Amino acid sequence: MAALARAISRATRTDIDAETLKILMVFAGAAALLSFAAAMIYRQALKAALL
């Protein structure tokens, strides 16, 4: 995690801490999981709307 934080810091030339990166990854993962769950729930309605 620290190596990834350093790589991002070098690439963007901003100071990113490993803890900040962990928090961002947790929220991004939660958002992806929520989006996947919504897609699973509303898949039938989406198919009906597109046909």
C-alpha positions as CSV (number, residue, x, y, z in Angstrom):
1,M,0.0,0.0,0.0
2,A,2.8,2.4,0.8
3,A,4.5,1.7,-2.5
4,L,1.3,2.4,-4.4
5,A,0.9,5.7,-2.4
6,R,4.5,6.7,-3.3
7,A,3.9,5.9,-7.0
8,I,0.7,8.0,-7.0
9,S,2.5,10.8,-5.2
10,R,5.3,10.8,-7.7
11,A,2.9,10.6,-10.7
12,T,0.6,13.4,-9.5
13,R,3.3,15.4,-7.6
14,T,1.0,15.7,-4.6
15,D,1.5,14.2,-1.1
16,I,-0.7,11.2,-0.6
17,D,-0.5,9.2,2.6
18,A,-1.1,5.4,2.6
19,E,-3.9,5.9,5.1
20,T,-5.7,8.3,2.7
21,L,-5.3,5.8,-0.1
22,K,-6.8,3.1,2.1
23,I,-9.8,5.2,2.9
24,L,-10.3,6.1,-0.8
25,M,-10.0,2.4,-1.8
26,V,-12.6,1.4,0.8
27,F,-15.1,3.9,-0.4
28,A,-14.4,3.1,-4.0
29,G,-14.9,-0.6,-3.3
30,A,-18.2,0.1,-1.4
31,A,-19.4,2.2,-4.3
32,A,-18.6,-0.6,-6.8
33,L,-20.3,-3.2,-4.6
34,L,-23.4,-1.0,-4.3
35,S,-23.5,-0.5,-8.1
36,F,-23.2,-4.2,-8.7
37,A,-26.0,-4.9,-6.3
38,A,-28.2,-2.3,-7.9
39,A,-27.5,-3.8,-11.3
40,M,-28.4,-7.3,-10.1
41,I,-31.6,-6.0,-8.5
42,Y,-32.8,-3.9,-11.5
43,R,-31.5,-6.1,-14.3
44,Q,-35.0,-7.3,-15.1
45,A,-36.5,-3.8,-15.2
46,L,-33.6,-2.6,-17.4
47,K,-34.2,-5.4,-19.9
48,A,-37.9,-4.6,-20.1
49,A,-37.2,-0.9,-20.6
50,L,-34.7,-1.5,-23.4
51,L,-37.0,-3.9,-25.3
